[in-house]
Amino acid sequence: MRNVLVVSPYFPPVNTPDMQRVRMSLPYFAEFGWSPVVLAVEPEDAGRGEDPLLMETIPAGIPIRRVRAVPAKWTRKVGIGDVGFRAFPFLYSAGSRIIEEYDIGLIYFSTTVFWTMPLARLWKDRFGIPVVIDMQDPWVSDYYESKPKSKRPPKYWLARRLHKLLEPWTMRRVDGIIAVSEPYHEVLRSRYPWISRELCQTIPFGATGLDYQVAGRSRTENAYFRKGDGWIHGVYAGALGNATKQPTCIAICLAFKKGLAQCPELFSKVRLHFIGTDYAMGARARPTILPVAREMGLEDYIQEDPHWVPYFAVLNILRDADFLLIPGSDNPQYTASKVYPYILAQRPLLAVFHEASSVVDVVRSTQAGEVVTFSSTSETDEVASSLASTWLRICRRLPYQPNTDWEAFERYSAREMTRRQCELFDRVFQLKDRHGKPFEHRPVEARLPG
């Protein structure tokens, strides 16, 4: 058994999308020969919403080391609130101690907190331990370069230039790369030819039915709609608040208008609920699709609450819905890990995604729902027409349960995705350290639930 340091600044009970891979992999690492030690930031310093029920899915006995971070209210005075920046020196010190205390054999970064990734080179140079990075999103992307300034994230100019310095500096010492999409690998190898294709692995996020078991034991009242009240309730829960999904939001609203025109007696019963659509907390949360709906006169049909909602409450809301809707990004590299809990909810599913997104293959190969695709040159009205006809076909069939191919879905399970991660860990581990000596490690005990 070898020991792996897993760097995940956001970690349960903190509820963020980028900790899901780690959370779902922890029960299976030991089965494939790796004992994990987790390094995270204290929940009160993370600046994100918390869901205590997430801790019920973490195996007992996994060592978890948490560090403090400089309060965001102080660092925002100089324009920076990123948790990786605020916790950087504390993560470095704690990680160094863990490497020595647990005789760590490999360091694994699984996060979108890019400010933490330069730690990979610092630890590699100090300890000679191999490093694997999980690229859940592009670190340096050209996506916003063609967008007007009004559509770019805050402090985009400064962040991009810093990342363009830090990414190549870090990648020089990285031994293996996991990415949710093959194009991420292609871009990185084109920039850094020293990255070996054999040590790159495309691994989507995994799925686990355990989450719905936990959700069922802790059901809370649905504050958004009442199941079986005579309306047709469609639900999307997740972030919308960035420019990449704006075209899809417009297409959805246009499709809704077309549906009302084509079949008013049916479509007038549809109520769309967009929940937890902004990453910002509290008063800083802003709606994304509701302003578009208002412009088109659809505010009676489309409702949006941008405020964060606990993860397990979301799962129960998905189960209450008559159908589920997933809007994708106009970025062809975008993949949505949320597709798995949507499939596991076993509700009619309608997805709108770029034709190059991996989500298209997931939904179609599992027969879990309908996918309307578009390309980078598609006209919005054309997408809306296709979406409206598919949407009407689904609504006419309701109520029904998808005939999902669960055997095909198994290849997307958390266990299978963890096996593939550990397979790459094993390949990386076979390399010699910078002194030409093999790594030898003692095991860390960990108990799984039950």
C-alpha positions as CSV (number, residue, x, y, z in Angstrom):
1,M,0.0,0.0,0.0
2,R,1.4,3.4,-1.0
3,N,0.4,6.7,0.5
4,V,-0.9,9.7,-1.6
5,L,-1.3,13.2,-0.4
6,V,-4.6,14.5,-1.9
7,V,-4.7,18.3,-2.1
8,S,-8.3,19.5,-2.2
9,P,-8.6,23.0,-0.6
10,Y,-12.4,22.8,-0.7
11,F,-13.5,19.6,1.1
12,P,-16.6,18.5,3.0
13,P,-18.5,19.9,4.6
14,V,-17.7,22.7,2.1
15,N,-19.9,22.2,-0.9
16,T,-18.3,23.0,-4.2
17,P,-18.2,21.1,-7.5
18,D,-14.4,20.7,-7.6
19,M,-14.2,18.6,-4.5
20,Q,-16.6,16.0,-5.8
21,R,-14.0,13.8,-7.5
22,V,-12.0,13.5,-4.3
23,R,-15.1,12.9,-2.2
24,M,-16.4,10.1,-4.4
25,S,-12.9,8.5,-4.8
26,L,-12.0,8.2,-1.2
27,P,-14.0,5.0,-0.5
28,Y,-12.1,3.2,-3.3
29,F,-8.4,4.4,-3.2
30,A,-7.4,1.6,-0.8
31,E,-9.0,-1.1,-3.0
32,F,-6.5,-0.1,-5.7
33,G,-3.4,0.2,-3.6
34,W,-3.4,3.8,-2.4
35,S,-4.0,5.2,1.1
36,P,-5.0,8.8,0.9
37,V,-4.2,11.7,3.3
38,V,-6.3,14.8,2.5
39,L,-5.0,18.4,2.8
40,A,-7.8,21.0,2.9
41,V,-8.7,24.5,4.1
42,E,-10.8,24.9,7.3
43,P,-14.5,25.3,6.3
44,E,-14.9,28.6,8.0
45,D,-12.1,30.1,5.9
46,A,-13.2,28.6,2.6
47,G,-15.8,31.2,1.9
48,R,-18.3,28.7,0.4
49,G,-21.5,27.1,1.5
50,E,-21.4,24.0,3.8
51,D,-23.5,20.8,3.8
52,P,-22.7,18.7,6.9
53,L,-24.3,15.7,5.3
54,L,-21.4,15.4,2.9
55,M,-19.3,14.1,5.8
56,E,-21.5,11.0,5.9
57,T,-20.0,10.0,2.6
58,I,-16.4,10.2,3.8
59,P,-14.8,6.9,4.9
60,A,-13.9,6.7,8.5
61,G,-10.2,6.7,9.3
62,I,-9.1,8.8,6.4
63,P,-6.5,11.3,7.7
64,I,-7.7,14.9,7.0
65,R,-5.4,17.8,7.7
66,R,-7.0,21.3,7.6
67,V,-5.3,24.6,7.6
68,R,-6.4,28.2,8.2
69,A,-6.4,30.9,5.6
70,V,-6.0,34.7,5.8
71,P,-9.6,36.1,6.1
72,A,-11.0,37.1,2.8
73,K,-12.2,40.5,4.2
74,W,-8.5,41.4,4.5
75,T,-7.2,40.2,1.2
76,R,-10.1,41.7,-0.8
77,K,-8.8,45.1,0.2
78,V,-6.0,44.4,-2.4
79,G,-8.5,42.8,-4.8
80,I,-7.8,39.1,-4.1
81,G,-10.2,36.7,-2.4
82,D,-9.0,33.3,-3.8
83,V,-8.7,30.7,-1.1
84,G,-5.5,29.3,-2.7
85,F,-3.8,32.6,-2.4
86,R,-5.1,33.2,1.2
87,A,-4.0,29.7,2.4
88,F,-0.9,29.2,0.3
89,P,1.9,29.3,3.0
90,F,-0.2,27.3,5.4
91,L,-0.9,24.6,2.8
92,Y,2.8,24.5,2.0
93,S,3.8,24.0,5.7
94,A,1.1,21.5,6.5
95,G,1.8,19.5,3.3
96,S,5.5,19.4,4.0
97,R,4.8,17.9,7.4
98,I,2.4,15.4,6.0
99,I,4.9,14.2,3.4
100,E,7.5,13.5,6.1
101,E,5.0,12.1,8.7
102,Y,3.2,9.7,6.3
103,D,6.1,8.9,4.0
104,I,4.0,10.1,1.0
105,G,4.7,8.4,-2.3
106,L,2.7,10.6,-4.6
107,I,1.1,14.1,-4.5
108,Y,-2.3,14.5,-6.2
109,F,-3.9,17.9,-6.8
110,S,-7.6,17.7,-7.6
111,T,-9.1,21.2,-7.5
112,T,-9.9,24.2,-9.6
113,V,-8.1,26.4,-7.1
114,F,-5.2,27.1,-9.4
115,W,-3.3,29.3,-6.9
116,T,-2.4,26.1,-5.0
117,M,-0.8,24.3,-7.9
118,P,2.6,25.9,-7.8
119,L,2.9,23.9,-4.5
120,A,3.4,20.9,-6.8
121,R,6.8,22.2,-8.0
122,L,7.9,23.4,-4.5
123,W,7.2,20.0,-3.0
124,K,8.7,18.1,-6.0
125,D,11.9,20.1,-5.8
126,R,12.2,19.7,-2.0
127,F,11.2,16.1,-1.6
128,G,11.6,14.5,-5.1
129,I,8.1,13.0,-4.9
130,P,6.1,12.6,-8.2
131,V,3.1,14.9,-8.7
132,V,-0.2,14.3,-10.6
133,I,-2.5,17.2,-11.3
134,D,-6.2,16.9,-12.1
135,M,-7.2,19.6,-14.6
136,Q,-10.9,19.9,-14.0
137,D,-10.9,23.2,-15.8
138,P,-8.3,24.9,-18.1
139,W,-5.8,26.8,-16.0
140,V,-5.0,29.2,-18.9
141,S,-7.8,29.5,-21.4
142,D,-8.2,31.6,-24.5
143,Y,-12.0,31.4,-24.3
144,Y,-12.5,35.0,-23.1
145,E,-10.0,36.6,-25.5
146,S,-12.7,36.9,-28.2
147,K,-15.3,38.1,-25.8
148,P,-16.0,41.8,-25.0
149,K,-14.7,43.2,-21.8
150,S,-18.2,43.3,-20.3
151,K,-18.4,39.5,-20.6
152,R,-15.0,38.7,-19.0
153,P,-14.6,37.7,-15.3
154,P,-13.5,40.4,-12.8
155,K,-9.8,41.1,-12.8
156,Y,-9.5,38.9,-15.9
157,W,-6.4,40.8,-17.3
158,L,-4.4,40.4,-14.1
159,A,-5.5,36.8,-13.4
160,R,-4.7,35.6,-17.0
161,R,-1.2,37.1,-16.9
162,L,-0.4,35.6,-13.5
163,H,-1.7,32.2,-14.6
164,K,0.4,32.4,-17.8
165,L,3.5,32.7,-15.6
166,L,2.5,30.1,-13.0
167,E,1.2,27.3,-15.3
168,P,4.5,26.7,-17.3
169,W,6.6,27.1,-14.1
170,T,4.5,24.4,-12.4
171,M,4.1,22.1,-15.4
172,R,7.8,21.8,-15.8
173,R,7.8,19.5,-12.7
174,V,4.5,17.7,-13.1
175,D,4.7,13.9,-13.7
176,G,1.2,13.0,-14.6
177,I,-2.0,14.8,-15.7
178,I,-5.6,13.8,-15.4
179,A,-8.2,15.9,-17.2
180,V,-12.0,15.6,-17.6
181,S,-11.7,16.3,-21.4
182,E,-9.2,15.1,-24.0
183,P,-8.8,18.6,-25.5
184,Y,-7.3,19.8,-22.2
185,H,-4.5,17.3,-22.7
186,E,-4.0,18.4,-26.3
187,V,-3.7,22.0,-25.4
188,L,-1.2,21.3,-22.6
189,R,1.0,19.0,-24.7
190,S,1.1,21.6,-27.5
191,R,2.3,24.2,-24.9
192,Y,4.7,21.8,-23.0
193,P,6.1,19.1,-25.3
194,W,7.9,17.5,-22.4
195,I,4.5,16.2,-21.1
196,S,4.3,12.5,-22.1
197,R,1.1,11.3,-23.7
198,E,1.5,8.0,-21.8
199,L,1.2,9.9,-18.5
200,C,-2.0,11.8,-19.4
201,Q,-5.3,10.2,-18.7
202,T,-8.8,11.5,-19.6
203,I,-11.1,10.7,-16.7
204,P,-14.6,12.2,-16.2
205,F,-16.0,12.6,-12.8
206,G,-17.7,9.5,-11.3
207,A,-21.2,8.8,-10.0
208,T,-22.4,7.2,-6.8
209,G,-25.8,6.1,-5.8
210,L,-24.8,6.5,-2.1
211,D,-25.6,10.2,-2.3
212,Y,-29.3,9.5,-3.0
213,Q,-29.4,7.1,0.0
214,V,-28.1,9.9,2.2
215,A,-30.5,12.4,0.7
216,G,-33.4,10.1,1.3
217,R,-32.6,9.8,5.0
218,S,-32.4,13.5,5.4
219,R,-35.2,14.9,3.4
220,T,-36.2,18.5,3.9
221,E,-39.2,20.5,2.6
222,N,-39.0,21.5,-1.0
223,A,-39.2,25.3,-0.9
224,Y,-39.6,25.8,-4.6
225,F,-42.6,23.8,-5.7
226,R,-45.0,21.1,-4.6
227,K,-44.9,17.8,-6.3
228,G,-48.1,16.7,-7.9
229,D,-49.8,20.2,-7.8
230,G,-51.0,20.1,-11.4
231,W,-48.0,22.0,-13.0
232,I,-45.2,20.4,-15.0
233,H,-42.1,21.2,-13.0
234,G,-38.7,21.3,-14.7
235,V,-35.5,21.8,-12.7
236,Y,-32.0,22.9,-13.2
237,A,-29.8,23.2,-10.1
238,G,-26.3,24.6,-10.5
239,A,-24.2,27.5,-11.7
240,L,-25.3,29.7,-14.6
241,G,-23.4,32.8,-13.7
242,N,-20.8,33.1,-16.4
243,A,-20.8,34.2,-20.0
244,T,-20.3,30.7,-21.4
245,K,-23.9,29.6,-20.7
246,Q,-25.6,32.9,-21.7
247,P,-26.2,31.7,-25.3
248,T,-27.8,28.5,-24.0
249,C,-30.0,30.5,-21.6
250,I,-31.2,32.6,-24.5
251,A,-31.9,29.4,-26.6
252,I,-33.9,28.0,-23.7
253,C,-36.1,31.1,-23.4
254,L,-36.7,31.2,-27.2
255,A,-37.6,27.5,-27.1
256,F,-40.1,28.1,-24.4
257,K,-41.8,30.8,-26.4
258,K,-41.9,28.4,-29.4
259,G,-43.4,25.7,-27.2
260,L,-46.1,28.1,-26.0
261,A,-46.9,29.0,-29.6
262,Q,-47.0,25.5,-30.9
263,C,-48.9,23.8,-28.0
264,P,-50.2,26.4,-25.5
265,E,-52.5,24.0,-23.7
266,L,-49.6,21.8,-22.7
267,F,-46.6,24.2,-22.5
268,S,-48.6,26.8,-20.4
269,K,-48.5,24.2,-17.6
270,V,-44.6,24.1,-17.6
271,R,-42.8,25.8,-14.7
272,L,-39.0,26.0,-15.0
273,H,-37.0,26.3,-11.7
274,F,-33.4,27.4,-11.9
275,I,-31.8,27.0,-8.4
276,G,-28.5,27.9,-6.9
277,T,-27.3,29.5,-10.1
278,D,-24.6,31.9,-8.8
279,Y,-21.3,30.9,-7.1
280,A,-21.5,34.2,-5.1
281,M,-22.9,33.9,-1.6
282,G,-25.6,35.9,0.1
283,A,-26.4,39.3,-1.2
284,R,-23.8,39.1,-3.9
285,A,-25.7,36.3,-5.7
286,R,-27.2,37.5,-9.0
287,P,-29.7,35.9,-11.4
288,T,-28.7,34.9,-14.9
289,I,-31.6,33.5,-16.9
290,L,-34.4,35.5,-15.2
291,P,-33.5,38.8,-16.8
292,V,-33.6,37.1,-20.2
293,A,-37.0,35.5,-19.4
294,R,-38.4,38.9,-18.4
295,E,-37.3,40.5,-21.6
296,M,-39.2,37.8,-23.5
297,G,-42.3,38.0,-21.2
298,L,-41.7,34.6,-19.6
299,E,-41.4,35.6,-15.9
300,D,-44.6,33.7,-15.1
301,Y,-43.1,30.5,-16.4
302,I,-39.4,30.7,-15.5
303,Q,-38.2,31.2,-12.0
304,E,-34.7,31.6,-10.7
305,D,-33.2,31.6,-7.2
306,P,-29.4,32.3,-7.5
307,H,-28.7,31.6,-3.9
308,W,-26.7,28.5,-2.9
309,V,-28.6,25.4,-1.9
310,P,-27.2,22.4,0.1
311,Y,-26.1,19.5,-2.1
312,F,-28.5,16.8,-0.6
313,A,-31.4,19.2,-0.7
314,V,-30.7,19.6,-4.4
315,L,-30.8,15.8,-4.9
316,N,-34.3,15.6,-3.3
317,I,-35.5,18.5,-5.5
318,L,-34.3,16.7,-8.6
319,R,-36.3,13.7,-7.5
320,D,-39.4,15.8,-7.1
321,A,-39.2,17.3,-10.6
322,D,-41.3,16.1,-13.5
323,F,-38.3,16.5,-15.8
324,L,-34.7,17.8,-15.6
325,L,-32.9,20.4,-17.8
326,I,-29.2,20.8,-18.1
327,P,-27.9,23.9,-20.1
328,G,-24.4,23.5,-21.4
329,S,-21.7,26.0,-22.3
330,D,-20.7,27.3,-25.7
331,N,-17.2,26.3,-24.9
332,P,-16.7,22.9,-26.7
333,Q,-14.3,21.7,-23.9
334,Y,-16.9,22.1,-21.2
335,T,-18.1,19.0,-19.4
336,A,-20.7,18.9,-16.6
337,S,-20.1,16.5,-13.8
338,K,-23.6,17.2,-12.6
339,V,-24.9,15.0,-15.4
340,Y,-24.4,11.9,-13.2
341,P,-26.7,12.8,-10.3
342,Y,-29.2,14.0,-12.8
343,I,-29.1,10.6,-14.5
344,L,-29.3,8.8,-11.1
345,A,-32.4,10.9,-10.2
346,Q,-34.2,8.8,-12.8
347,R,-36.3,11.6,-14.2
348,P,-36.8,12.5,-17.9
349,L,-33.7,14.5,-18.9
350,L,-33.2,17.2,-21.5
351,A,-29.7,18.5,-22.1
352,V,-28.5,21.3,-24.4
353,F,-24.8,21.0,-25.1
354,H,-22.1,21.8,-27.6
355,E,-21.7,18.8,-29.9
356,A,-18.1,18.3,-28.8
357,S,-18.9,18.0,-25.1
358,S,-18.4,14.7,-23.4
359,V,-21.8,15.0,-21.9
360,V,-23.4,14.2,-25.2
361,D,-21.8,10.8,-25.3
362,V,-22.7,10.1,-21.6
363,V,-26.4,10.8,-22.1
364,R,-26.7,9.0,-25.4
365,S,-24.7,5.9,-24.5
366,T,-26.7,5.4,-21.3
367,Q,-30.0,6.2,-23.0
368,A,-30.8,8.4,-19.9
369,G,-32.3,11.3,-21.8
370,E,-32.5,13.6,-24.8
371,V,-29.6,15.8,-26.0
372,V,-30.0,18.8,-28.3
373,T,-26.6,19.7,-29.7
374,F,-25.2,22.8,-31.3
375,S,-21.9,23.8,-32.9
376,S,-19.8,26.9,-32.6
377,T,-21.5,28.2,-35.8
378,S,-25.1,27.3,-34.9
379,E,-27.8,30.0,-35.0
380,T,-29.6,30.5,-31.7
381,D,-33.0,30.3,-33.4
382,E,-32.1,27.0,-35.0
383,V,-31.0,25.6,-31.6
384,A,-34.2,26.9,-30.0
385,S,-36.4,25.2,-32.7
386,S,-34.7,21.9,-32.2
387,L,-35.0,22.3,-28.4
388,A,-38.7,23.2,-28.6
389,S,-39.6,20.1,-30.6
390,T,-37.7,17.8,-28.3
391,W,-39.1,19.5,-25.2
392,L,-42.7,19.1,-26.5
393,R,-42.0,15.4,-27.2
394,I,-40.9,14.9,-23.6
395,C,-43.8,16.8,-22.1
396,R,-46.3,14.8,-24.1
397,R,-44.9,11.5,-22.7
398,L,-45.0,12.6,-19.0
399,P,-45.1,11.1,-16.5
400,Y,-42.4,8.4,-17.4
401,Q,-39.1,7.1,-16.2
402,P,-36.2,6.9,-18.6
403,N,-35.1,3.4,-19.7
404,T,-31.5,4.0,-18.6
405,D,-28.9,1.4,-19.6
406,W,-27.4,0.9,-16.2
407,E,-24.8,-1.5,-17.5
408,A,-23.5,1.2,-19.8
409,F,-23.7,3.7,-16.9
410,E,-21.4,1.5,-14.8
411,R,-18.3,2.7,-16.7
412,Y,-19.0,6.1,-15.2
413,S,-19.2,4.9,-11.6
414,A,-17.0,6.5,-8.9
415,R,-15.3,3.1,-8.4
416,E,-14.3,2.8,-12.1
417,M,-13.1,6.4,-12.2
418,T,-11.0,5.8,-9.1
419,R,-9.5,2.6,-10.6
420,R,-8.4,4.7,-13.6
421,Q,-6.9,7.4,-11.4
422,C,-4.9,4.8,-9.4
423,E,-3.8,3.2,-12.7
424,L,-2.1,6.5,-13.6
425,F,-0.7,6.8,-10.1
426,D,0.9,3.4,-10.5
427,R,2.4,4.3,-13.9
428,V,3.8,7.6,-12.5
429,F,5.1,5.8,-9.4
430,Q,7.2,3.4,-11.5
431,L,9.4,6.3,-12.5
432,K,12.5,6.9,-10.4
433,D,12.8,10.0,-8.3
434,R,15.3,12.7,-9.3
435,H,18.0,10.9,-7.3
436,G,17.4,7.7,-9.2
437,K,16.0,5.8,-6.2
438,P,12.7,4.0,-6.0
439,F,10.1,5.1,-3.5
440,E,9.3,2.9,-0.5
441,H,6.4,3.6,1.8
442,R,4.6,2.4,4.8
443,P,0.8,2.1,4.7
444,V,-1.8,4.5,6.3
445,E,-4.7,2.7,7.8
446,A,-8.2,3.7,6.7
447,R,-11.6,2.2,7.4
448,L,-14.5,2.3,5.0
449,P,-18.0,3.0,6.2
450,G,-19.6,-0.1,7.7
